[in-house]
Amino acid sequence: MSAHRSSPRAKPREITITEGVTVRDLAEKLDVRAKEVLKILLDRGIFASINQALDTATATNLAESFNGIVRGAYVRGRRRSRSRPGRKSRRISNHGRPS
């Protein structure tokens, strides 16, 4: 049985990331298996589930690992210019701890 598998060296794919994108959604956008994204996160010391929301910096970095080209990060239909101060979230940061 042959399954389609993409590797980190796959053909470049242009994507748009929204704030709070999940591991599953990011994998779908990149056309890779979610377990491959989870493996990269684990290799970086970040423990996440398939339904975990990622911050835009981590999602962008992951996309680039899979040869993705991120054209923009959006918050509720608007382009994200910076983080909102004072807002608490449970998104995973680059350090693998909830922010």
C-alpha positions as CSV (number, residue, x, y, z in Angstrom):
1,M,0.0,0.0,0.0
2,S,1.5,3.3,-1.1
3,A,0.6,6.5,0.8
4,H,1.5,10.0,-0.3
5,R,4.1,11.4,2.0
6,S,5.7,14.8,1.8
7,S,9.1,15.4,3.3
8,P,10.6,18.6,4.6
9,R,12.2,19.0,1.2
10,A,8.9,18.9,-0.7
11,K,7.9,21.4,-3.4
12,P,7.4,24.9,-2.0
13,R,3.8,25.6,-1.0
14,E,2.4,29.1,-0.4
15,I,0.1,29.4,2.6
16,T,-1.6,31.9,4.9
17,I,-1.6,31.4,8.6
18,T,-4.3,32.6,11.0
19,E,-3.6,33.3,14.6
20,G,-4.2,30.2,16.7
21,V,-3.8,27.7,13.8
22,T,-3.8,24.1,15.0
23,V,-1.2,21.5,14.3
24,R,-3.8,19.7,12.2
25,D,-4.8,22.7,10.2
26,L,-1.1,23.6,9.5
27,A,-0.4,20.1,8.4
28,E,-3.3,20.2,6.0
29,K,-2.2,23.5,4.5
30,L,1.3,22.2,4.0
31,D,0.0,18.9,2.6
32,V,1.9,16.8,5.2
33,R,0.8,14.4,7.8
34,A,0.1,15.9,11.2
35,K,2.4,13.3,12.9
36,E,5.3,14.7,10.8
37,V,4.6,18.2,12.2
38,L,4.3,16.8,15.7
39,K,7.6,15.0,15.3
40,I,9.4,18.3,14.3
41,L,7.8,19.9,17.4
42,L,9.0,17.1,19.6
43,D,12.5,17.3,18.1
44,R,12.5,20.9,19.2
45,G,11.4,20.0,22.7
46,I,7.8,21.3,22.2
47,F,5.1,18.9,23.4
48,A,1.8,19.5,21.5
49,S,-1.3,17.6,20.5
50,I,-2.9,17.6,17.1
51,N,-5.5,20.0,18.3
52,Q,-3.1,22.4,19.9
53,A,-3.2,26.0,18.8
54,L,0.2,27.4,17.7
55,D,1.4,31.0,17.9
56,T,2.1,32.6,14.5
57,A,5.9,32.6,15.0
58,T,6.0,28.9,15.7
59,A,3.6,28.1,12.9
60,T,5.7,30.2,10.5
61,N,8.9,28.5,11.6
62,L,7.3,25.0,11.1
63,A,5.9,25.9,7.7
64,E,9.4,27.0,6.6
65,S,10.7,23.6,7.9
66,F,8.4,22.0,5.3
67,N,9.4,24.4,2.5
68,G,6.3,26.4,3.0
69,I,6.1,30.0,2.0
70,V,4.1,32.0,4.5
71,R,2.5,35.1,2.8
72,G,0.9,36.5,5.9
73,A,-0.5,35.9,9.4
74,Y,-4.1,37.1,10.0
75,V,-6.1,37.8,13.1
76,R,-9.9,37.6,12.5
77,G,-9.7,38.8,8.9
78,R,-7.0,41.4,9.5
79,R,-3.3,41.2,9.0
80,R,-1.5,40.8,12.3
81,S,0.9,43.6,13.0
82,R,1.9,42.7,16.6
83,S,0.8,40.7,19.6
84,R,-1.9,42.1,21.8
85,P,-0.6,43.1,25.2
86,G,-2.4,41.8,28.3
87,R,-4.1,38.9,26.5
88,K,-3.6,35.5,28.1
89,S,-3.7,32.5,25.9
90,R,-2.7,28.8,26.0
91,R,-0.9,28.9,22.6
92,I,2.4,27.1,22.4
93,S,5.4,29.3,22.0
94,N,8.8,28.5,20.7
95,H,9.8,27.4,24.1
96,G,7.2,24.6,24.4
97,R,5.5,26.1,27.3
98,P,2.0,27.7,27.3
99,S,2.3,31.4,27.0
